[in-house]
Amino acid sequence: MPVATLWAVLATGLLSALLLGEGIGLNLLFVAVPAALAAYFTARAAGRRLRPWTAVWAVGGLALLVVPALRDAGWPSFLAIVSAFALGSLALHGSRGWLGMFLGSLGLLTSVAESLGWGARGVRDRMAGSRGRWGVVFRSTVVAAVLLIVFGALFASADAAFADVLGSLMPDVSVGDSPWRLFLGVLGLVGALAAAYTAAAPVRWDGLTVRPGKVRGRLEWALPLVVLNLLFAAFLAIQLTVLLGGYDKVMAETDLSYSQYAREGFWQLLWATLLTLLVIALALRWAPRGGARDRTLVRGVLGTLCLLTLVVVASALRRMDLYVDAYGLTRLRISVAAVELWLGVVLVLIMAAGAFGAKMLPRAVAASAAVGVLAFGLISPDGLIAEQNVARYDRHHSIDVEYLRGLSADAVPALDTLPEPLRSCALEEIQRSLRSSDEPWYATSWGEARARDILGDWDPGYRTRDCSGLDSGDNGSERGHVDDPYDPYDPY
């Protein structure tokens, strides 16, 4: 084990113990950087070269950790952290096939047990080979720590401003949370050690292959898909008729309310998109592979299916847009709309692979998913939800305050523009949470800091006494309509 790797691993464990106890924010980046350096030093010592896709996965993983530093909402941050772990694992393993990409994104977990023994052997070898030098390093570190503590305490007691700055920079370590910090330190140390070990001896998941399926005859393979294409074409033709004839006529003929037509249609079309991707995967597995004519047949049939499915994706997103315009944006709605949009990107990538070759398709799909998660976090979903609902209130004087008050601090800039008492009712819970939080700067997101600047020491006071009766307009009538009891803010 290189000396630089050992120091990077120890730094990761120490930073994890000191910085991760209060929450997440910039501290995740502070912990991830030395862990990445440990992997880099080990890979270089093992003779591995930095390949372009390795750099893409590594930089992408670090970029995803910016999301928790920017957004107060926990759900996009969780997606970003999980995706960052997957990209980091891919950077270490260097997979390129479908099975390799899937197993490689989880492969870091398989290195934990072996990395512990590898790390212990590395420390033992270093201690045995340079006892004198390690003693010098240890003594110097202790002396430096003592000097910092003594003179730091003196300067802090001599100047209140310096004491305040020093207190905001230093982690608040207490005896009560020592077990939790010890756990976080061990977790960071083991994680960095596993990353370094994987960089030195990656598992070649691409060596595991899935044998292609049994080749089918042209007629047997193509007939079901051609029938499916005709069904898609007929459905889309009716959709075009709806767009030209108007939704009022269709709803009158089907006895569906506005919300039922938009809501039910979106979910069916989302499932249709997912099932189409499954059909394409199975069709490629059993496709005829006899020569140029077979390749032309496969590209023509599946290309047509992908193109028609793209139109279905557009129709689903249009229905969601109509529904959101009528009944407001929620976390579930923006999430499933983002998934549908990403599925459309996957279809475009499949069509490009059919035209130019499928060698890069697994990596392109994984990269598109990572870019989607990063973009989803950067746009601030909670802030976008608040903005859309505030804009809808300006147009229709309809709003669901009870739902909006459950959003994160990212929604404060938009909710702050509401008139009273809607503003106070929407911001009361967020302000209470901000006042009770004492997280240090490195565990505080930019969204939370911005919300504190906007709200300051504001106290809603008497303005929140009658919040329960403020929901008004279309939302209230929609929830209470006898023919359509569906709650537009019910996640199910």
C-alpha positions in Angstrom: 0.0 0.0 0.0 1.5 3.4 -1.0 2.1 5.9 1.8 -0.1 8.4 0.1 -3.0 5.9 0.0 -2.6 5.3 3.8 -2.7 9.0 4.6 -5.7 9.5 2.3 -7.6 6.7 4.0 -6.8 8.0 7.4 -7.9 11.5 6.4 -11.2 10.1 5.1 -11.9 8.3 8.4 -11.0 11.4 10.4 -13.1 13.8 8.3 -16.1 11.3 8.4 -15.9 11.3 12.2 -15.6 15.1 12.6 -17.9 16.4 9.8 -20.7 13.9 9.1 -22.3 13.8 12.5 -24.5 16.9 12.1 -26.0 16.3 8.7 -25.0 16.4 5.0 -23.8 19.3 2.9 -20.4 20.3 1.7 -19.0 17.8 4.2 -19.8 14.9 1.8 -17.4 16.4 -0.8 -14.8 17.0 1.9 -15.0 13.2 2.7 -15.2 12.0 -0.8 -12.2 13.9 -2.2 -9.5 12.1 0.0 -11.3 8.8 -0.6 -11.0 9.4 -4.4 -7.4 10.4 -3.9 -6.7 7.1 -2.1 -8.1 5.2 -5.0 -6.1 7.3 -7.5 -2.8 6.8 -5.6 -3.4 3.0 -5.4 -4.4 2.7 -9.1 -1.3 4.6 -10.2 1.0 2.4 -8.0 -0.6 -0.7 -9.6 0.1 0.6 -13.1 -3.5 1.3 -14.1 -4.0 4.2 -16.6 -6.7 6.8 -16.3 -9.1 6.1 -19.1 -11.7 8.5 -20.4 -14.7 6.7 -19.1 -13.1 6.3 -15.7 -12.6 10.0 -15.5 -16.2 10.6 -16.6 -17.6 8.3 -13.9 -15.3 9.8 -11.2 -16.0 13.4 -12.1 -19.7 12.6 -12.4 -19.8 11.0 -9.0 -18.2 14.0 -7.3 -20.5 16.4 -9.2 -23.6 14.5 -7.9 -22.4 15.2 -4.3 -22.9 18.9 -5.0 -26.7 18.4 -4.9 -26.8 17.9 -1.0 -24.7 21.0 -0.7 -27.2 23.0 -2.7 -30.6 21.6 -1.9 -32.3 21.2 1.5 -34.8 18.6 0.2 -33.8 15.1 1.3 -35.3 13.1 -1.6 -33.2 14.6 -4.5 -30.1 14.5 -2.3 -30.7 10.8 -1.5 -30.9 10.0 -5.2 -27.8 12.0 -5.9 -25.8 10.2 -3.1 -26.9 6.7 -4.3 -26.0 7.6 -7.9 -22.6 9.0 -6.8 -21.8 5.7 -5.1 -22.8 3.8 -8.3 -20.6 6.0 -10.5 -17.7 5.8 -8.1 -18.0 2.0 -8.2 -18.1 2.1 -12.0 -15.0 4.3 -12.1 -13.1 1.7 -10.1 -14.2 -1.4 -12.0 -14.3 0.0 -15.6 -17.2 -2.1 -16.9 -18.7 -1.6 -20.3 -21.4 -4.4 -21.0 -24.9 -4.5 -19.6 -24.2 -7.1 -16.9 -20.9 -5.5 -16.1 -22.5 -2.0 -15.7 -25.1 -3.4 -13.4 -22.8 -5.4 -11.2 -20.0 -2.8 -11.4 -22.2 -0.1 -10.0 -22.6 -2.3 -6.8 -19.2 -4.0 -6.9 -17.6 -1.7 -4.3 -19.5 -3.6 -1.7 -17.8 -6.9 -2.6 -14.4 -5.5 -1.8 -15.0 -4.5 1.8 -14.0 -7.8 3.5 -10.8 -8.3 1.4 -9.8 -4.6 1.8 -9.6 -4.9 5.6 -6.9 -7.6 5.4 -5.1 -5.7 2.6 -5.1 -2.5 4.7 -3.9 -4.3 7.8 -1.0 -5.9 5.9 -0.1 -2.5 4.4 0.0 -0.8 7.8 2.1 -3.6 9.3 4.6 -3.5 6.4 5.0 0.3 6.7 5.4 0.1 10.5 8.0 -2.6 10.2 10.0 -0.9 7.5 10.2 2.6 8.9 9.6 2.6 12.7 11.8 5.6 13.2 10.2 7.8 10.6 6.7 6.9 11.8 7.8 7.9 15.3 8.9 11.3 14.0 5.6 11.8 12.2 3.6 10.8 15.3 5.6 13.1 17.7 5.3 16.0 15.2 1.6 15.6 14.9 1.1 15.5 18.6 3.2 18.6 19.2 1.4 20.5 16.4 -2.0 19.5 17.9 -1.0 20.7 21.4 0.3 24.1 20.0 -3.0 24.6 18.1 -5.1 23.8 21.1 -3.1 26.0 23.6 -2.6 29.1 21.4 -6.1 28.7 19.8 -7.7 28.8 23.3 -5.6 31.8 24.3 -6.5 33.8 21.2 -10.2 32.8 21.5 -10.3 34.0 25.1 -8.5 37.3 24.1 -10.8 38.2 21.2 -14.6 37.4 21.0 -14.7 37.9 17.2 -11.8 35.3 16.7 -13.6 32.9 19.1 -16.8 33.2 17.1 -15.0 32.5 13.8 -13.1 29.6 15.4 -16.3 28.2 16.8 -18.0 28.3 13.5 -15.2 26.5 11.7 -14.5 23.8 14.2 -16.8 20.8 14.6 -18.8 20.6 17.8 -17.6 17.3 19.3 -19.2 16.2 22.5 -18.9 13.0 24.6 -22.5 12.1 24.1 -22.3 11.6 20.4 -18.9 9.8 20.5 -20.2 6.4 19.5 -22.0 7.8 16.5 -18.9 9.7 15.4 -16.8 6.6 15.9 -19.2 4.6 13.7 -19.0 7.3 11.0 -15.2 7.4 11.2 -15.0 3.6 10.8 -17.5 3.8 8.0 -15.5 6.4 6.1 -12.2 4.6 6.7 -13.6 1.2 5.5 -15.2 2.9 2.5 -12.0 4.6 1.5 -10.0 1.4 2.0 -12.5 -0.6 -0.1 -12.2 2.0 -2.9 -8.4 1.9 -2.8 -8.3 -1.9 -2.8 -10.7 -2.0 -5.7 -8.6 0.4 -7.7 -5.6 -1.9 -7.2 -7.5 -5.2 -8.0 -10.8 -4.5 -9.7 -13.2 -7.3 -10.5 -13.7 -7.8 -14.2 -17.5 -8.1 -14.2 -17.5 -8.0 -18.0 -16.0 -11.5 -17.9 -19.5 -12.7 -17.0 -21.6 -12.9 -20.1 -25.2 -13.8 -20.9 -25.5 -16.1 -23.9 -27.8 -14.7 -26.6 -31.3 -16.3 -26.9 -32.4 -18.8 -29.5 -32.6 -17.2 -33.0 -36.1 -17.0 -34.3 -37.3 -17.0 -37.9 -38.2 -13.8 -39.6 -41.9 -14.3 -39.6 -42.1 -15.7 -36.1 -40.0 -12.8 -34.8 -41.5 -9.9 -36.9 -45.2 -10.6 -36.9 -46.0 -9.8 -33.2 -43.9 -6.7 -33.4 -45.6 -5.5 -36.6 -49.0 -6.0 -35.0 -47.7 -4.0 -31.9 -46.6 -1.2 -34.2 -50.0 -1.1 -35.9 -51.7 -0.9 -32.5 -49.4 2.0 -31.5 -50.1 3.8 -34.8 -53.9 3.4 -34.3 -53.6 4.8 -30.7 -51.6 7.8 -31.8 -54.0 8.5 -34.6 -56.8 8.7 -32.1 -54.6 11.0 -30.0 -54.2 13.3 -32.9 -58.0 13.3 -33.3 -58.3 14.3 -29.7 -55.9 17.1 -30.1 -57.8 18.4 -33.1 -61.3 17.8 -31.8 -60.8 19.1 -28.2 -60.8 17.4 -24.8 -64.3 18.5 -24.0 -65.8 16.4 -26.8 -63.8 13.3 -25.7 -64.7 13.7 -22.0 -68.4 14.1 -22.9 -68.3 10.8 -24.9 -66.4 8.9 -22.3 -68.0 10.2 -19.1 -64.6 11.0 -17.7 -63.9 14.1 -15.7 -60.9 16.3 -16.6 -58.7 14.9 -13.8 -59.6 11.3 -14.6 -58.8 11.7 -18.3 -55.4 13.2 -17.6 -54.4 11.2 -14.5 -55.4 7.7 -15.8 -54.0 8.3 -19.2 -50.6 9.3 -17.9 -50.1 6.2 -15.8 -51.2 3.9 -18.6 -48.8 5.5 -21.0 -46.0 5.4 -18.5 -46.5 1.6 -18.1 -46.7 1.3 -21.9 -43.3 3.0 -22.2 -41.7 0.7 -19.6 -43.2 -2.5 -21.2 -42.1 -1.4 -24.6 -38.5 -1.2 -23.4 -38.9 -4.7 -22.1 -40.3 -5.9 -25.4 -37.3 -4.3 -27.3 -34.8 -6.0 -25.0 -36.5 -9.4 -25.5 -36.8 -8.8 -29.3 -33.1 -8.1 -29.6 -32.3 -11.3 -27.6 -34.3 -13.5 -30.0 -33.8 -11.5 -33.2 -32.8 -13.2 -36.5 -29.0 -12.8 -37.1 -28.6 -14.3 -40.6 -27.1 -11.4 -42.5 -27.7 -7.9 -43.9 -31.4 -8.6 -44.7 -32.0 -9.7 -41.1 -30.2 -6.6 -39.7 -32.3 -4.4 -41.9 -35.5 -6.1 -40.7 -34.6 -5.7 -37.1 -33.6 -2.1 -37.4 -36.8 -1.3 -39.4 -39.2 -3.0 -37.1 -37.6 -1.9 -33.8 -36.8 1.6 -35.1 -40.5 2.1 -35.9 -41.5 0.8 -32.5 -39.0 3.2 -30.8 -40.3 6.1 -32.9 -43.9 5.4 -32.1 -43.1 5.0 -28.4 -41.4 8.4 -28.4 -44.7 9.9 -29.5 -46.4 8.0 -26.7 -43.9 9.6 -24.3 -44.7 13.0 -25.6 -48.5 12.2 -25.2 -47.9 11.1 -21.6 -46.0 14.3 -20.8 -48.7 16.4 -22.4 -51.3 14.8 -20.2 -49.2 15.4 -17.1 -48.8 19.0 -18.2 -52.6 19.4 -18.5 -53.1 17.8 -15.1 -50.5 19.9 -13.4 -51.9 23.1 -14.9 -55.3 22.2 -13.5 -54.5 20.8 -10.1 -50.9 21.8 -9.2 -47.5 20.2 -9.1 -46.4 17.7 -6.5 -43.3 15.7 -5.7 -44.8 12.5 -7.1 -45.9 14.2 -10.3 -42.6 15.9 -11.0 -40.7 12.6 -10.2 -42.7 10.4 -12.6 -42.6 13.1 -15.3 -38.8 13.1 -15.0 -38.7 9.3 -15.2 -40.9 9.4 -18.4 -38.7 12.1 -19.9 -35.6 9.9 -19.2 -37.3 6.9 -20.8 -37.7 9.0 -23.9 -33.9 9.7 -23.8 -33.3 6.0 -23.5 -35.4 5.4 -26.6 -33.4 7.9 -28.5 -30.2 6.2 -27.4 -31.5 2.9 -28.6 -32.4 4.3 -32.0 -28.9 5.8 -32.2 -27.4 2.4 -31.3 -29.4 0.8 -34.1 -28.0 3.3 -36.6 -24.4 3.5 -35.4 -23.8 0.4 -33.3 -24.6 -0.7 -29.7 -21.1 -0.8 -28.3 -21.5 2.4 -26.3 -25.2 1.9 -25.4 -24.8 0.5 -21.8 -22.5 3.4 -20.9 -24.6 6.0 -22.6 -27.7 4.8 -20.7 -25.9 4.9 -17.4 -24.5 8.3 -18.1 -27.9 9.6 -19.1 -29.3 8.4 -15.8 -26.6 10.1 -13.9 -27.1 13.4 -15.8 -30.8 13.1 -15.2 -30.3 12.7 -11.4 -27.9 15.6 -11.3 -30.2 17.9 -13.4 -33.2 16.8 -11.2 -31.3 18.0 -8.1 -30.0 21.2 -9.6 -33.4 22.4 -10.7 -34.6 22.2 -7.1 -37.8 20.1 -7.3 -39.3 21.6 -4.1 -38.6 25.1 -5.4 -40.1 24.3 -8.7 -43.2 22.8 -7.1 -43.7 26.0 -5.0 -43.1 28.3 -8.0 -45.7 26.4 -10.1 -48.3 26.4 -7.3 -47.8 30.1 -6.5 -48.1 30.9 -10.2 -51.3 28.8 -10.4 -52.7 30.7 -7.4 -52.1 34.0 -9.2 -54.1 32.7 -12.2 -56.9 30.7 -10.6 -56.8 31.7 -6.8 -56.5 28.0 -6.0 -53.9 26.6 -3.7 -53.3 23.7 -1.3 -51.4 25.3 1.7 -51.5 22.1 3.7 -49.4 20.3 1.1 -47.0 23.2 0.5 -46.2 23.7 4.1 -44.6 20.2 4.0 -41.9 21.2 1.5 -38.3 21.9 2.3 -36.5 25.2 2.8 -35.8 25.2 -1.0 -39.4 26.4 -1.5 -39.1 29.5 0.7 -38.2 32.0 -2.1 -41.4 31.2 -4.0 -43.7 30.8 -0.9 -42.4 34.1 0.4 -44.2 35.9 -2.4 -47.7 34.7 -1.4 -50.1 37.2 0.2 -50.9 37.0 3.9 -52.1 34.9 5.6 -51.2 32.3 3.0 -47.6 33.2 3.2 -47.4 32.7 7.0 -49.4 29.4 6.9 -47.1 28.0 4.1 -43.9 29.0 5.8 -44.7 28.3 9.5 -43.4 24.7 9.6 -40.3 25.6 7.6 -39.5 28.5 9.9 -40.0 26.4 13.0 -37.6 23.8 11.5 -35.0 26.4 10.7 -35.1 27.9 14.2 -34.6 24.5 15.8 -31.7 23.6 13.6 -28.2 24.5 14.7 -26.2 22.6 12.0 -22.7 24.0 11.3 -21.8 25.6 7.9 -20.4 22.4 6.4 -23.6 20.5 7.1 -26.0 23.2 5.9 -27.2 23.4 2.3 -27.3 26.6 0.2 -31.1 26.3 0.1 -31.3 26.3 3.9 -28.9 29.2 4.1 -30.9 31.2 1.6 -34.1 30.5 3.4 -32.6 31.8 6.7 -31.6 35.0 4.9 -35.1 35.5 3.6 -37.0 34.7 6.8 -34.5 36.0 9.3 -36.2 36.2 12.8 -39.7 36.4 11.3 -42.5 35.1 13.6 -45.8 34.2 11.9 -47.7 34.8 15.1 -51.5 35.2 14.9 -51.5 34.9 11.1 -51.6 31.1 11.3 -54.7 30.7 13.5 -57.1 30.0 10.6 -54.8 28.1 8.2 -57.1 25.1 7.9 -59.7 27.1 6.0 -57.5 28.7 3.4 -57.5 26.0 0.7 -59.6 27.4 -2.0 -60.7 27.4 -5.6 -60.5 24.4 -8.0 -58.6 22.2 -5.6 -61.3 22.3 -3.0 -64.1 21.7 -5.4 -62.2 19.0 -7.1 -61.6 17.1 -3.9 -65.2 17.4 -2.8 -66.9 16.6 -6.2 -69.3 13.7 -5.8 -68.4 12.3 -9.3 -64.7 12.5 -8.8 -63.5 12.0 -5.2 -59.9 11.9 -6.2 -57.6 14.1 -4.2 -55.2 15.9 -6.5 -52.5 16.1 -3.8 -52.9 12.4 -2.7 -49.6 10.7 -3.8 -51.6 7.6 -4.7 
